[in-house]
Amino acid sequence: MASTGKQFSREEVHFLLMHGNLPSPAVFKGMVEDWPALKWSPTRLAQVLENRTLRFRTGPRNPASKDVLWEMDCEYIDATLQQFCEWLDPVSSPAPREECVTDNKEDSNPFQPYHPAHTWAYLDYKYMAEVFCDQPDILQGVRWEDFGFPGRTGTESTIWVGSAGAHTPCHYDTYGCNLVLQVYGRKKWVLFPPEDSPNLYPTRLPYEESSVFSQVNVAHPDVGEHPKVMSSQPHVVILEPGDVLFVPKHWWHYVESLSTSVAVNSWIEMASDAEDRLQEAVVRLVLLSIKSDSNQSQWINPTENVTSRASNLGYLQAALEELRARNGPGSTGASKCTFAGGCPFPQEDTKTTPPPSKRSRLEDSSTRTAESDHNISCSTPSTWFGPNLIPVQPCKDYITSKLRSVQTTDVTAEKLSQERTSVAVRPADISAAAKHSAAEHIAEKTAEENTARERPEVAKTAVKQTSVKQTTDEHMSSSANVKACLGGSESADMSRSMEQDRGFGELENMVVNCLVQPHVVQEVAKLLKERLRLS
């Protein structure tokens, strides 16, 4: 163990993260106590950003539906971080929000029509280099060099600011591993190992490059719709300020803010991502070739773009060329750089890499060498665990507990509905209704008696008029029936057409999802490499 102020040396942490010694999620403690980023709060960041407008994603905190709330189904609000803070602070917004009506004034708060008790808001997945382009000094508040990545700061990171209830649907990232710093507030992470993929019903719709989503609503699982989720292995952890979570490659995760929170993360790319880039290029080519003419709002995430066939083929060609360069004759695989302390890191130089993205080449390491094992003694991962490195534990009862929670919520909702119905009419209203019914009854009785007295005379007149009007009435009735039939036929045809379109759309989505399932794409990529002799 290192004798410096840090709990682990940079060499030790990097060795743990990038050489396969942490196969499961774990939380680092005491590694970032001197980082300026730990002083950030939403209010502090709002002061730094001043009037910069940002896009927030919003949704209900207690949705009635058990379906996943996809990003494309959310509402979006353009506002400043200061307006977000004022919305959450009741002192700054003393009037009841339900009674407030927004106007067209420039100083009105776009969040005002919503109440934080019922609605969450999320400034999610924002590149810090873009958000703080006018305040570059703040980027130095993040120092990933303490984890063995020299020169990596907020420039290679993304920031997430959300209110309680803000969440990201369950998914896994196809590229690299993930380091997450909890800066402010608390967040719950529910993680599942890669082998749980069949139990989480993977889908590529909605489409987002490098993200595979789960059809399971982890917060409100529907076992009737997704029974295999009961066989999953959830791992649950709540992050506190100063915690740094390590998420290994291809681990599924659902993330939810338990309070107003700020988090910063950085995706670390690995050598094995070259294979994933090929698979992602195949997915993009197949999916966009089929879906590009469809309504984009129904199948693609707002952060993603539809690219041309030529561009998609270009991505595929680039991925193949990368594999050829890595695996071709004379190739030595990933380049190496030497880290202080003598640990050879098979990776690219982080100082010359592009801005952060799960797509960009940031770090590249997968080879474990005898020399590195010798320089940093490590017998088993368990020998490193302790107060400063805590493994994220499995929580077998998580899904079951969520099912009980959902059932309780359903019962409560039904009870509330019954209560609303029972108090919908006040006693005074019932009394008035009773009086009204009595008056109506007397009036109807009198009308019936008058009708009975007049019925003989009316009957005689009706007999004379019947023969005259019968032909006309029959003609009009026949005409009306024809029109009704025609109208009914047109309505039925339109209904059938709309139903058919919906059916075709669902069928198309099923076909697309089957074609781009991870295991199918892996086989396609394998065949491509064999045909091109890249294996």
Backbone torsions as a table, in degrees:
resi	resn	phi	psi	omega
1	MET	NA	143.9	-177.1
2	ALA	-69.9	151.9	-179.1
3	SER	-100.1	3.8	-179.9
4	THR	-75.9	-179.9	-179.7
5	GLY	-64.1	-28.4	178.4
6	LYS	-74.8	154.3	-179.8
7	GLN	-71.3	-31.4	176.2
8	PHE	-131.0	147.0	173.8
9	SER	-74.3	163.9	179.0
10	ARG	-61.8	-39.1	179.8
11	GLU	-63.1	-41.6	-178.3
12	GLU	-65.4	-44.9	-178.5
13	VAL	-65.0	-45.9	-178.6
14	HIS	-62.1	-39.6	179.4
15	PHE	-63.1	-40.5	178.7
16	LEU	-64.1	-43.5	-173.6
17	LEU	-76.1	-42.7	-166.6
18	MET	-103.3	1.5	-179.3
19	HIS	-119.8	21.8	174.2
20	GLY	75.8	16.7	-178.5
21	ASN	-87.3	-8.1	173.5
22	LEU	-123.3	83.7	-178.1
23	PRO	-75.0	-13.8	-179.4
24	SER	-123.9	160.1	179.8
25	PRO	-59.7	145.6	178.7
26	ALA	-150.0	155.9	-177.9
27	VAL	-114.1	125.8	175.1
28	PHE	-88.4	134.8	177.5
29	LYS	-116.6	144.6	173.3
30	GLY	72.9	18.2	-177.7
31	MET	-96.8	-16.2	-171.2
32	VAL	-128.1	21.9	-174.8
33	GLU	-61.3	-25.8	-178.8
34	ASP	-100.1	9.2	178.8
35	TRP	-76.6	129.9	175.7
36	PRO	-58.1	-25.3	-178.3
37	ALA	-60.6	-27.0	-178.5
38	LEU	-67.8	-11.8	177.2
39	LYS	-88.9	-3.3	-178.0
40	TRP	-76.6	140.9	170.2
41	SER	-136.6	165.3	176.8
42	PRO	-54.7	-39.7	-179.3
43	THR	-66.2	-42.9	179.4
44	ARG	-63.4	-43.8	179.3
45	LEU	-66.6	-33.2	177.4
46	ALA	-64.6	-36.8	177.6
47	GLN	-66.2	-37.6	180.0
48	VAL	-68.6	-42.3	-175.2
49	LEU	-82.5	-18.2	178.4
50	GLU	53.3	-116.8	-172.6
51	ASN	-97.7	18.4	-179.7
52	ARG	-68.9	125.9	-179.4
53	THR	-86.7	133.1	-178.8
54	LEU	-129.3	162.2	-178.8
55	ARG	-102.1	124.1	178.7
56	PHE	-106.9	141.1	173.7
57	ARG	-96.8	136.9	-176.6
58	THR	-128.9	157.4	177.7
59	GLY	-165.2	169.5	-179.0
60	PRO	-77.0	142.7	179.6
61	ARG	-77.4	-28.5	179.3
62	ASN	-127.8	72.9	-176.1
63	PRO	-67.1	146.8	178.4
64	ALA	-76.4	-28.8	-177.4
65	SER	-87.1	147.6	175.1
66	LYS	-90.1	-1.7	-179.7
67	ASP	-71.7	157.1	175.7
68	VAL	-66.0	134.9	174.4
69	LEU	-88.8	98.3	-179.0
70	TRP	-73.6	157.4	-179.8
71	GLU	-61.1	-33.2	-178.7
72	MET	-72.4	-14.6	179.1
73	ASP	-97.6	-3.5	-179.5
74	CYS	-80.9	163.1	170.1
75	GLU	-92.6	152.3	-178.5
76	TYR	-125.7	140.3	-177.9
77	ILE	-127.2	129.7	174.1
78	ASP	-94.3	116.2	-176.2
79	ALA	-155.4	170.9	175.6
80	THR	-89.8	160.9	176.9
81	LEU	-66.6	-28.3	176.9
82	GLN	-64.8	-41.9	177.7
83	GLN	-65.1	-35.8	175.4
84	PHE	-60.9	-45.2	-180.0
85	CYS	-65.2	-40.9	179.1
86	GLU	-65.1	-36.1	179.2
87	TRP	-63.9	-37.9	-178.4
88	LEU	-79.6	-19.1	-175.7
89	ASP	-97.0	109.9	-177.7
90	PRO	-63.4	-23.9	178.7
91	VAL	-66.7	-36.3	-178.9
92	SER	-79.4	-18.1	-179.6
93	SER	-131.4	73.1	-172.9
94	PRO	-68.5	-27.6	-177.6
95	ALA	-74.0	143.9	177.2
96	PRO	-57.4	126.3	-174.2
97	ARG	-64.8	-31.1	-179.1
98	GLU	-63.7	-26.1	-176.6
99	GLU	-93.5	-6.7	-177.4
100	CYS	-81.3	140.6	176.8
101	VAL	-122.8	125.4	-178.8
102	THR	-71.9	151.5	175.8
103	ASP	-122.2	-170.3	-177.2
104	ASN	-96.2	13.5	-179.9
105	LYS	-70.2	146.2	-177.6
106	GLU	-64.7	-27.5	-175.8
107	ASP	-92.9	6.1	179.2
108	SER	-72.6	147.0	-177.9
109	ASN	-89.9	120.5	-179.0
110	PRO	-61.7	-21.1	179.4
111	PHE	-82.4	-10.1	-169.4
112	GLN	-55.8	-37.6	-178.8
113	PRO	-68.3	-11.6	-175.4
114	TYR	-106.3	155.4	176.9
115	HIS	-115.9	130.7	-177.5
116	PRO	-63.1	-16.1	176.1
117	ALA	-74.0	-22.1	-176.7
118	HIS	-115.7	-15.6	-174.1
119	THR	-133.3	138.8	172.2
120	TRP	-107.0	158.3	177.7
121	ALA	-135.5	142.6	-171.5
122	TYR	-140.1	119.3	168.7
123	LEU	-93.1	90.3	-168.4
124	ASP	-114.1	150.5	172.3
125	TYR	53.9	52.5	180.0
126	LYS	-110.8	125.3	178.8
127	TYR	-67.5	124.6	-176.7
128	MET	-63.1	-34.5	179.9
129	ALA	-61.9	-28.9	178.5
130	GLU	-85.8	-43.5	-178.4
131	VAL	-63.5	-41.6	-176.6
132	PHE	-107.0	37.5	-178.6
133	CYS	-62.5	-26.8	179.0
134	ASP	-94.8	-4.6	179.3
135	GLN	-132.2	62.5	-173.7
136	PRO	-63.0	-23.1	-178.2
137	ASP	-62.2	-31.1	-176.6
138	ILE	-67.5	-21.3	-179.8
139	LEU	-65.4	-23.3	180.0
140	GLN	-75.2	-5.0	177.9
141	GLY	-71.7	-12.5	177.6
142	VAL	-108.8	125.5	-172.5
143	ARG	-129.3	79.2	-179.8
144	TRP	-70.5	-5.0	176.8
145	GLU	-62.4	-24.3	177.5
146	ASP	-68.2	-12.6	177.1
147	PHE	-106.3	13.5	175.6
148	GLY	91.9	22.4	179.2
149	PHE	-123.8	82.6	-175.0
150	PRO	-57.0	136.4	176.2
151	GLY	81.3	-4.7	-178.2
152	ARG	-86.3	125.9	-178.3
153	THR	-132.8	-156.1	175.9
154	GLY	-65.1	-18.8	178.4
155	THR	-60.2	-32.2	179.9
156	GLU	-103.5	30.9	-175.1
157	SER	-133.0	163.6	173.6
158	THR	-119.6	156.6	-177.4
159	ILE	-121.7	147.3	-178.0
160	TRP	-134.6	119.7	179.2
161	VAL	-125.9	120.2	-176.5
162	GLY	-143.8	158.7	174.1
163	SER	-89.4	173.0	-179.7
164	ALA	-59.1	132.9	-179.0
165	GLY	97.4	-17.5	178.5
166	ALA	-63.1	136.5	-175.2
167	HIS	-151.4	164.1	175.4
168	THR	-115.5	129.9	179.0
169	PRO	-57.8	154.1	-178.6
170	CYS	-63.4	131.0	-178.0
171	HIS	-162.8	171.5	166.6
172	TYR	-130.8	152.4	179.7
173	ASP	-93.0	131.0	-175.4
174	THR	-74.0	-22.8	-177.0
175	TYR	-106.3	135.1	164.1
176	GLY	61.7	-173.4	175.3
177	CYS	-109.3	178.1	-169.1
178	ASN	-137.6	133.8	171.3
179	LEU	-112.9	127.7	-174.6
180	VAL	-126.0	120.6	176.4
181	LEU	-100.7	122.3	172.8
182	GLN	-85.5	112.4	-174.4
183	VAL	-89.4	-44.0	-171.3
184	TYR	-148.3	140.6	178.1
185	GLY	75.6	-166.3	-175.4
186	ARG	-129.0	144.3	179.1
187	LYS	-135.6	141.4	175.5
188	LYS	-101.8	130.8	176.0
189	TRP	-114.8	127.7	172.8
190	VAL	-113.9	115.5	-174.0
191	LEU	-117.3	149.0	178.2
192	PHE	-131.3	140.1	179.8
193	PRO	-68.3	159.1	-179.2
194	PRO	-55.8	-33.0	-178.1
195	GLU	-70.1	-7.7	175.7
196	ASP	-83.0	0.0	-175.5
197	SER	-50.7	-47.6	179.6
198	PRO	-61.2	-28.2	-178.8
199	ASN	-81.1	-9.6	-176.6
200	LEU	-110.5	5.6	173.2
201	TYR	52.8	70.6	-176.9
202	PRO	-62.1	147.6	176.0
203	THR	-146.8	147.4	173.8
204	ARG	-104.5	8.5	174.3
205	LEU	-121.1	119.4	7.7
206	PRO	-68.6	150.2	-176.1
207	TYR	-90.5	131.8	169.5
208	GLU	-145.9	125.6	-177.6
209	GLU	-57.0	128.7	177.4
210	SER	76.0	12.2	176.6
211	SER	-126.5	124.8	175.0
212	VAL	-108.9	117.9	-175.3
213	PHE	-92.8	158.0	173.3
214	SER	-101.0	141.8	176.7
215	GLN	-80.2	-4.6	-179.2
216	VAL	-86.3	130.8	171.4
217	ASN	-83.2	98.3	-173.4
218	VAL	-61.7	-30.9	179.7
219	ALA	-74.8	-29.2	-179.1
220	HIS	-139.8	70.2	-175.0
221	PRO	-64.5	140.3	176.4
222	ASP	-108.9	96.6	-175.5
223	VAL	-68.0	-28.1	176.9
224	GLY	-63.3	-37.7	-179.6
225	GLU	-84.7	-35.0	-176.0
226	HIS	-131.0	71.9	-174.5
227	PRO	-64.0	-29.2	-175.8
228	LYS	-69.2	-13.6	-179.8
229	VAL	-64.1	-22.2	178.6
230	MET	-66.7	-19.4	179.0
231	SER	-93.3	3.2	-176.9
232	SER	-75.8	167.5	-177.2
233	GLN	-122.1	74.0	-178.3
234	PRO	-67.8	140.2	172.6
235	HIS	-116.8	129.0	-172.6
236	VAL	-123.2	136.4	176.0
237	VAL	-147.0	145.2	174.6
238	ILE	-110.1	120.3	-177.9
239	LEU	-89.0	136.1	176.3
240	GLU	-109.2	161.9	178.7
241	PRO	-53.9	131.5	-179.2
242	GLY	96.9	-12.3	177.2
243	ASP	-76.7	143.5	173.4
244	VAL	-123.6	116.7	-178.3
245	LEU	-95.4	132.7	173.2
246	PHE	-101.3	121.5	178.2
247	VAL	-110.2	110.5	180.0
248	PRO	-65.0	165.0	-177.4
249	LYS	-59.8	136.1	173.5
250	HIS	67.7	17.3	172.6
251	TRP	-82.3	129.3	177.0
252	TRP	-68.8	149.5	176.8
253	HIS	-154.4	137.9	170.0
254	TYR	-114.9	130.7	-173.3
255	VAL	-126.0	132.2	-178.5
256	GLU	-138.5	134.0	176.3
257	SER	-77.4	124.8	176.9
258	LEU	-87.5	-18.1	175.6
259	SER	-150.6	177.1	173.5
260	THR	-57.2	128.0	-170.7
261	SER	-141.5	158.1	173.4
262	VAL	-131.9	131.4	177.4
263	ALA	-138.2	153.3	177.8
264	VAL	-130.6	136.6	177.8
265	ASN	-135.9	163.8	176.2
266	SER	-142.5	127.3	177.3
267	TRP	-86.9	130.0	-178.8
268	ILE	-107.4	112.9	-177.9
269	GLU	-78.4	150.6	-176.8
270	MET	-124.5	163.1	-177.6
271	ALA	-59.6	-33.6	-179.2
272	SER	-67.7	-10.6	-179.9
273	ASP	-68.7	-17.0	176.5
274	ALA	-59.8	-39.9	176.9
275	GLU	-65.2	-41.3	-179.1
276	ASP	-67.5	-33.4	177.9
277	ARG	-65.1	-36.1	176.2
278	LEU	-64.6	-45.2	-179.6
279	GLN	-64.9	-39.2	178.2
280	GLU	-65.8	-36.2	177.9
281	ALA	-65.5	-38.4	176.8
282	VAL	-64.2	-45.6	179.1
283	VAL	-58.7	-46.7	-177.9
284	ARG	-62.1	-44.4	-178.7
285	LEU	-63.2	-47.4	-177.6
286	VAL	-67.6	-49.2	-174.3
287	LEU	-66.0	-46.9	-178.2
288	LEU	-71.2	-27.4	176.9
289	SER	-64.8	-33.8	-178.7
290	ILE	-88.3	-40.4	-168.9
291	LYS	-99.4	-3.9	-171.4
292	SER	-61.4	-26.8	-179.7
293	ASP	-88.7	-4.6	-179.4
294	SER	-83.0	166.8	177.7
295	ASN	-64.2	113.4	-173.1
296	GLN	-61.1	-32.6	-176.7
297	SER	-66.1	-11.7	-176.3
298	GLN	-101.4	-3.5	-176.3
299	TRP	-147.3	-2.2	-177.2
300	ILE	-131.1	141.4	179.0
301	ASN	-68.9	147.6	-177.7
302	PRO	-58.9	-25.5	-178.4
303	THR	-82.9	-6.3	-176.1
304	GLU	-102.0	154.0	179.7
305	ASN	-118.2	146.4	173.7
306	VAL	-85.4	122.5	-178.5
307	THR	-109.4	161.2	-175.7
308	SER	-73.0	164.5	178.3
309	ARG	-60.8	-40.7	179.6
310	ALA	-62.3	-42.1	178.9
311	SER	-64.7	-42.3	-178.9
312	ASN	-64.9	-38.2	175.5
313	LEU	-67.6	-33.1	176.6
314	GLY	-64.1	-41.0	177.0
315	TYR	-62.0	-41.6	179.9
316	LEU	-63.9	-44.2	179.6
317	GLN	-63.0	-41.5	179.6
318	ALA	-63.0	-40.4	179.2
319	ALA	-64.9	-40.1	177.9
320	LEU	-66.3	-39.6	179.1
321	GLU	-65.5	-36.4	178.1
322	GLU	-63.3	-44.3	178.6
323	LEU	-65.1	-38.0	179.0
324	ARG	-63.8	-41.0	-180.0
325	ALA	-66.7	-35.3	-179.0
326	ARG	-76.5	-37.1	-171.7
327	ASN	-105.5	-3.5	-176.1
328	GLY	-74.0	174.0	179.7
329	PRO	-58.5	135.1	177.8
330	GLY	83.4	-5.1	-179.3
331	SER	-76.2	140.6	177.1
332	THR	-105.9	13.2	-179.2
333	GLY	78.1	-145.8	-177.1
334	ALA	-68.1	144.1	177.4
335	SER	-69.5	158.4	-177.4
336	LYS	-119.3	145.6	170.6
337	CYS	-132.7	154.6	-175.7
338	THR	-102.1	127.9	179.8
339	PHE	-95.2	149.0	178.1
340	ALA	-56.4	128.8	-176.9
341	GLY	111.7	-10.8	173.5
342	GLY	93.0	3.2	179.3
343	CYS	-81.8	117.2	179.7
344	PRO	-76.1	119.5	179.3
345	PHE	-100.3	113.2	176.0
346	PRO	-76.8	82.9	-173.8
347	GLN	-155.3	173.7	179.3
348	GLU	-93.0	159.9	-178.3
349	ASP	-69.9	116.8	-176.1
350	THR	-67.2	-24.2	-175.7
351	LYS	-71.9	-16.7	-177.7
352	THR	-110.5	14.2	-177.0
353	THR	-88.7	160.3	-178.9
354	PRO	-74.5	177.3	179.5
355	PRO	-59.8	166.8	-171.5
356	PRO	-68.6	142.8	172.6
357	SER	-176.3	149.4	174.9
358	LYS	-64.9	-17.5	-178.1
359	ARG	-87.8	-25.2	-170.5
360	SER	-81.4	160.1	-179.8
361	ARG	-89.8	101.9	-175.7
362	LEU	-103.5	-58.2	178.2
363	GLU	-129.9	153.4	-174.8
364	ASP	-147.6	96.9	-179.8
365	SER	-152.0	137.6	176.2
366	SER	-151.8	-17.2	-174.5
367	THR	-82.4	127.4	175.9
368	ARG	-105.7	122.4	-174.6
369	THR	-110.2	159.4	178.0
370	ALA	-63.7	-34.7	-178.6
371	GLU	-64.7	-43.0	-179.9
372	SER	-67.1	-35.9	176.9
373	ASP	-62.9	-35.7	-178.5
374	HIS	-72.2	-41.7	-176.9
375	ASN	-68.6	-35.2	180.0
376	ILE	-123.4	105.2	-176.2
377	SER	-69.8	130.2	-179.7
378	CYS	-154.8	112.3	-178.6
379	SER	-86.4	-62.2	177.7
380	THR	-137.7	156.4	179.8
381	PRO	-55.5	-34.4	-176.3
382	SER	-62.0	-25.3	-179.4
383	THR	-69.9	-16.6	-178.9
384	TRP	-93.4	-18.3	-176.8
385	PHE	-72.4	146.9	-179.5
386	GLY	174.4	-157.0	-178.5
387	PRO	-61.6	-24.0	-174.9
388	ASN	-104.0	-4.6	174.5
389	LEU	-145.8	108.1	-172.0
390	ILE	-115.6	122.8	177.9
391	PRO	-70.8	144.4	175.4
392	VAL	-78.2	121.4	-171.9
393	GLN	-87.2	148.6	173.6
394	PRO	-64.5	148.9	178.5
395	CYS	-130.9	86.3	-172.7
396	LYS	-62.0	-29.8	-175.5
397	ASP	-89.1	4.6	-174.3
398	TYR	-60.5	-51.2	-177.4
399	ILE	-63.0	-42.9	179.2
400	THR	-60.8	-42.5	179.4
401	SER	-65.1	-36.6	177.9
402	LYS	-67.2	-35.5	177.7
403	LEU	-64.1	-42.3	177.3
404	ARG	-63.2	-39.5	179.5
405	SER	-63.3	-42.3	179.7
406	VAL	-63.6	-43.0	-179.6
407	GLN	-63.1	-41.7	177.8
408	THR	-62.5	-41.0	178.8
409	THR	-63.1	-41.6	180.0
410	ASP	-63.6	-42.6	179.6
411	VAL	-64.6	-42.9	179.3
412	THR	-62.1	-42.6	179.9
413	ALA	-62.9	-40.7	179.9
414	GLU	-66.2	-40.7	179.0
415	LYS	-63.0	-43.2	178.7
416	LEU	-61.4	-39.8	179.4
417	SER	-62.5	-42.4	179.2
418	GLN	-65.6	-39.8	179.2
419	GLU	-64.1	-40.4	178.8
420	ARG	-63.3	-38.9	179.7
421	THR	-66.3	-40.4	-175.9
422	SER	-70.3	-28.9	-178.3
423	VAL	-102.1	9.5	-177.7
424	ALA	-68.0	-30.3	179.0
425	VAL	-116.5	123.2	-179.2
426	ARG	-79.8	161.2	179.2
427	PRO	-54.4	-40.0	179.3
428	ALA	-62.3	-38.9	178.8
429	ASP	-64.3	-37.9	-179.7
430	ILE	-64.8	-43.0	178.8
431	SER	-60.3	-45.5	179.5
432	ALA	-62.9	-40.6	-179.7
433	ALA	-63.8	-38.2	179.3
434	ALA	-64.2	-43.3	178.4
435	LYS	-62.2	-42.1	-179.6
436	HIS	-62.3	-41.3	-179.7
437	SER	-65.2	-39.8	179.1
438	ALA	-63.6	-43.4	178.9
439	ALA	-63.4	-40.7	178.9
440	GLU	-63.7	-38.4	-178.6
441	HIS	-63.9	-43.8	179.1
442	ILE	-62.8	-43.8	-179.2
443	ALA	-63.5	-41.2	-179.9
444	GLU	-65.7	-38.6	-179.8
445	LYS	-63.6	-44.2	178.9
446	THR	-63.0	-42.9	-179.4
447	ALA	-63.0	-38.3	179.6
448	GLU	-64.7	-41.7	179.5
449	GLU	-63.6	-43.9	178.7
450	ASN	-62.8	-40.2	-179.5
451	THR	-64.6	-37.9	-180.0
452	ALA	-63.9	-39.0	179.7
453	ARG	-68.5	-35.4	-174.4
454	GLU	-86.6	-10.3	-171.4
455	ARG	-59.9	-41.1	-179.2
456	PRO	-59.3	-48.6	-178.9
457	GLU	-63.3	-40.1	-178.2
458	VAL	-65.9	-36.3	-179.4
459	ALA	-64.7	-40.6	179.4
460	LYS	-62.5	-47.1	-179.9
461	THR	-62.5	-39.0	-177.4
462	ALA	-64.4	-35.4	-179.8
463	VAL	-63.4	-39.7	-179.9
464	LYS	-67.3	-39.1	-173.6
465	GLN	-81.5	-19.0	-173.9
466	THR	-62.0	-46.8	-176.8
467	SER	-64.8	-33.3	-178.9
468	VAL	-70.9	-41.6	-173.2
469	LYS	-90.4	-10.8	-172.2
470	GLN	-59.9	-45.6	-177.9
471	THR	-63.8	-45.4	-179.4
472	THR	-63.1	-43.5	-178.7
473	ASP	-63.9	-40.4	179.7
474	GLU	-63.7	-39.5	179.3
475	HIS	-64.3	-45.7	-179.5
476	MET	-64.7	-40.4	179.5
477	SER	-64.1	-40.9	179.5
478	SER	-64.1	-43.3	179.2
479	SER	-62.1	-42.9	179.9
480	ALA	-63.9	-38.9	179.6
481	ASN	-64.0	-40.4	178.8
482	VAL	-62.2	-46.6	179.0
483	LYS	-61.3	-42.5	-179.7
484	ALA	-61.9	-40.9	179.8
485	CYS	-65.1	-42.8	179.2
486	LEU	-63.8	-45.2	179.3
487	GLY	-62.6	-42.6	178.2
488	GLY	-62.8	-37.1	179.8
489	SER	-66.2	-43.8	178.7
490	GLU	-62.6	-43.3	179.7
491	SER	-63.2	-42.1	179.4
492	ALA	-64.7	-41.0	178.4
493	ASP	-62.0	-42.6	-179.7
494	MET	-65.2	-41.6	179.1
495	SER	-63.1	-42.7	179.0
496	ARG	-64.5	-38.6	179.6
497	SER	-64.1	-44.4	179.7
498	MET	-65.0	-40.9	178.6
499	GLU	-64.3	-38.3	178.7
500	GLN	-65.0	-42.4	178.3
501	ASP	-60.6	-43.1	178.3
502	ARG	-62.7	-42.1	178.9
503	GLY	-62.3	-42.2	178.1
504	PHE	-63.5	-41.3	180.0
505	GLY	-62.4	-43.8	179.0
506	GLU	-65.5	-40.0	179.3
507	LEU	-64.2	-41.9	178.5
508	GLU	-61.7	-43.5	179.1
509	ASN	-62.9	-39.2	178.1
510	MET	-62.6	-44.7	-179.8
511	VAL	-62.6	-46.2	180.0
512	VAL	-59.6	-46.8	-178.6
513	ASN	-63.0	-36.6	176.7
514	CYS	-65.7	-41.5	-177.0
515	LEU	-67.7	-30.6	-174.8
516	VAL	-110.1	18.2	172.3
517	GLN	-60.9	142.0	-175.0
518	PRO	-50.7	-44.5	-176.8
519	HIS	-69.8	-30.4	176.6
520	VAL	-69.4	-45.4	-179.1
521	VAL	-64.1	-36.5	177.2
522	GLN	-59.4	-41.3	178.9
523	GLU	-67.4	-39.3	177.9
524	VAL	-62.7	-45.7	179.2
525	ALA	-62.2	-39.3	178.6
526	LYS	-62.4	-43.9	178.8
527	LEU	-65.2	-39.9	178.4
528	LEU	-59.5	-46.0	-179.1
529	LYS	-64.4	-37.0	178.7
530	GLU	-66.5	-43.5	179.8
531	ARG	-63.0	-36.8	-177.7
532	LEU	-94.4	5.2	178.0
533	ARG	57.5	45.3	178.3
534	LEU	-103.6	-4.1	-177.4
535	SER	-74.6	NA	NA
